[in-house]
Amino acid sequence: MIMNKRSYIIFITLFFLILIVPLILSERGKNVASKIDNRMLKDYPDSLSEADFYKKFEAALNDRIGLRSQMITTYTVLNDWVFDYMVHPGYTYGKEGYVFFKYGGLDQQISEFHFDFASMVLKLQNYCVERGIKFYFMFEPEKKYVYERYFAPGVKYSKDYWVKDFIHCLDSLGVNYIDNSDFLKEKSFTEQVYNRQYDAGHWNDLGAFYCFNRLFERMHADFPNVRLLTFDDFDITEDIATTLPVSYFPIADPIKKFKLKTEFIDSTKFYRDDISLNVNFPYFHYRFNIDSVNLPKILTFQGSYFNRNSFMIANAKTEIAIHNYQNILDFDKYVNMFHPDAVVFEVAEYVFGNGYFNQERMKNLKFNPSLHQESFTDRNYTIDYKQLGNTIAFVCPNQNNAEYVWLQLDNKVYDCKLIDGYYSTDLIQIINESGNIFVQYSDGTKSKFIAVQSQVNLERVDISGGVVVTDSNYVFTTDVANNSFSYLGIQLHNPRNDSYKLIDYKSELGCFSGFYINDDETGDYYINLRGNTNLSDELIQYKVHLEKGNIYTYEFTIDSFSSKKIIAKDFQFK
């Protein structure tokens, strides 16, 4: 009887623990991503008065119950082990152990959305062509298309599947595109361009290698120094993937990883605060190629196929990546900010929908035409303008009748839009240049007016007694006993906090150059060309204006170096 009672208590305790523990461990935060479904968990309703409170509460509780991921994983693994069947919210098995995203959308036919999308791509291309910018559109297939032969029995694409009709539409519009669908399918018969199991959503690094080279081959015709990459450009390693992405489902899939050998400076952190992106698509990077020789500045609008690697920087002087999707609808904003030599717009087969690209905005997308200054007349006005961060905004005469407005600064033209009573444009750096504002009026008359701003130039401030300057030559000397030069260096002085930073130094003969990224605040600084000694330094001091996050280049030549005398020339910092 005692044993029965004890067993009963243990049973009741375990029963309540099974009920209570998942509730205790349930996820309570807002905007939480699922670790297994590749989606956001449903949020609890905010108040009892909210419509459908109980239905929303139940849905959120089911989504957030504690140990949910572990229970799903255990159930999935048991089905795989016992029945060779994959039970998973996102993945499914094909033949020979191939893993795909859930079969769906295989019978989708071309629709008005696809035609609107193709028309948008043409608008983007025309915008670039009018401004002398090269444009390339890249279409990436799903793994399903490439490895359709490994679908489960009875599953196949519809003969009327939309992709081929969409590509024909691009052909008819004259879009400069690269379609990797059939190219990768053909490659897949001899090489593993998507992994058999790991990452059902993207090509692997080998697939990326081949497709980037297709792009580079096209770009080479426009930029002769762009070249095809070889396997020697990478450190290639092999690893074993042990789980599917965003899942605990166990696998053992060998994957090859390509690490580009090209050295580059990642300046993303200096620009991120000035880049306003759609909150759902926030990926951004800014890279500078140290070894670039006459390579283009490339702006990419890209999805996860590109986000996962750094291949592009091998053929770019500067590479700026914007998460595409809804951000592409602000295309002119980003092209204006960065003024690239080339734009690449990359999309994957499965992102054609309103959640990624708003169809109404695609239809109504409208850009400024390119500016042709020859037909404008000169008129001077006093301009009311303001600058907030990296945005400059101004009021122009008769602005209600203005059809198009442009701002010209440092030989670059920026399209402007009327927002909150000001014409404005976003810039990647604070303006310290003189500029022109051009207005084209809707009644057909044209006029031009000027907004002048101050410009800070490199100017010499101070020369110590031990330096003689003749034209571009600098002679550093010392006649102090026991005093000797150890190097010639470039030093940055911040007068606001009286701090010093040694950027570079040399003690041998030769021509030297390098890069400096300003990670301090925007403002005036002093650059010192400094002959360093053990007693007192000799220096030439220049006043400069530096922008936060900007990359500056410097160069100087040392013709003679000894403990008592240094002869240098051709110093530049810009």
C-alpha positions, 0 to 999 in steps of 0.5 A, a space after each residue: 500500500 505504501 509503495 502504491 501511494 509513493 508510486 502514485 505521488 511520483 506519477 502525479 509529480 511527473 505528470 505535472 512536471 511534463 505540463 509545467 516545464 514546457 510552460 516555464 521554458 516557453 519563449 516570452 520575448 518579442 520578435 524572436 526567430 525560430 531556431 528550426 522553422 526559418 521564420 519569426 515566432 508568433 507574438 502574444 497579443 498585447 491586451 485582452 481587448 485585442 481582436 481574436 485574443 484567444 486565437 492569437 494567444 493559442 497560436 503564440 503559445 503553440 509556437 513558443 512552448 518550451 522544448 518545442 524544437 527538441 520535441 520536433 527534432 526527436 520526432 523528426 530523427 525517429 521518423 528518419 531512422 525508423 521509416 527513412 521519412 523526413 518530418 520537418 516544417 521546411 525540408 523534405 527528402 528526394 531520391 538518394 538522400 537529397 534534401 530539398 525545401 518543401 515541394 511547392 510552387 512547382 506549377 506557378 505560371 507567369 503572371 502580372 507580377 513577373 511582367 511588372 518585375 521585368 519592367 522594373 529591371 528595365 527601368 533600373 537598367 535605363 537609369 544606369 545606362 543614361 548615367 554611363 553606369 554598366 548594369 547586370 541582372 543575375 537570375 539564380 535557380 533553386 536547387 530544385 530546378 538544378 537537381 529536379 531529377 532527384 525529386 521524390 517519385 511523382 513530383 515535377 515542375 509544370 511544363 508552364 512553369 513561369 521562369 522560361 517565359 520570364 527570361 523570354 520577357 527579359 529578352 524582348 525588353 533588351 535587359 542585360 541579364 545572366 540566367 544561371 539556371 540551365 548552366 548550373 543544371 548542366 554543371 550538376 551532372 559532373 560536379 556538385 554545385 549545390 550540396 546533396 543535403 546541406 543548405 537546400 536554399 543556396 548554391 555551394 561555393 563551387 556553384 558560386 565560383 562558376 556563376 561569378 565567373 560568368 558575371 566576370 566574363 560579361 563584365 570583362 567586355 566593359 572593364 578589361 581588368 576584370 578577370 576570371 578567377 581560378 582555384 588558385 585565387 582561393 584557399 579551399 578546405 573541406 568540412 563535414 556539415 552535421 546539421 541542416 541550417 536552421 535545424 537540429 536535424 543530423 546529417 553528415 554532408 561533406 562541403 567545400 569552403 572557398 576562402 578568397 586570398 584577395 586582401 581587402 579592408 572591410 569598412 562596413 562599420 564606418 558607413 552602416 549608421 548612414 545607410 537606411 535599409 528596410 528593417 526586414 532586409 538589413 544586410 550591408 557591407 562596404 569593402 575596399 580592395 588593397 590590390 585593385 588596379 583600374 578595377 570598377 567600383 561595384 554596387 550590388 543589390 543582392 540576396 543570400 546567394 551573394 551574402 554568403 561569400 566575398 568573391 566580388 571584391 576580387 574584381 572590384 576597387 570598391 564593393 558596396 552590397 545592399 540587401 536587395 528585395 524592398 531596398 531595390 525600390 530605392 535604387 536611385 537613392 543608393 546609386 546617388 550615394 555611391 556613384 558606382 561604375 557598375 551595378 549588379 542586381 541578383 535575385 533567386 528563383 524563389 523570391 518573386 512575391 510581394 513579401 520581397 518586392 512590393 508590386 504596387 511600388 514596382 509599377 509606380 517606380 519613377 526616376 529623374 532623367 539624366 541631367 543635360 546641363 547644356 540647355 539650362 540658363 544661369 540664374 543665381 539665387 540665395 538658397 535655404 538649405 540644411 544638412 542633417 548627417 549625410 542628407 542635404 536638403 534645400 528649398 528652391 524657387 517655384 518648387 511646386 512647379 519643379 518637375 525634376 531637381 538635381 544637385 551637382 557637387 564635385 562633378 557628381 550629380 545627385 537626384 533630388 526628391 521633394 520631402 517635407 517641403 525640402 528637396 533632398 538627397 542622401 550623400 555618403 559623406 558630408 559636403 565641403 564643396 561648392 555646388 550647383 542646383 539644377 531645376 527643370 520646370 514642368 511648364 517646359 522652361 528651364 533654369 539653373 541656380 547656385 548654392 555655394 558652401 565652404 570648402 576646407 583645403 589641405 593647408 600648411 600650418 607650421 614648420 619647425 626650425 629643423 625643416 627646410 622646404 624647397 618646392 616639393 622637397 623637405 629636408 629634416 636636419 638636427 645639429 643637437 649633440 647625441 640627437 639622431 633621427 629614427 624614422 620619418 613618419 605620418 602622424 595624425 593630431 586630433 586637436 579636440 582631445 589632443 590625441 596623436 596617432 602614428 599612421 605610418 613610418 619608414 627609415 629606408 629609401 624609397 617611395 611609400 604609400 598606404 591607406 588610412 581609415 578615419 574611425 574618429 569623428 568628422 572634423 578638422 585635424 592636423 597631419 604631421 610629416 614628422 622626423 622622429 628623434 630621441 630628443 626633439 622632433 622636426 615636423 611639417 604640419 598640415 590642416 585637413 578636414 576628415 570625414 568619419 569612415 572615409 578612406 584616405 591615401 597617402 604617399 611620400 618618397 625618402 631620397 636620403 636617410 641618416 641619423 642627422 638628415 632626412 631628405 623627402 619629397 612628394 608628400 600627399 594625403 588625400 
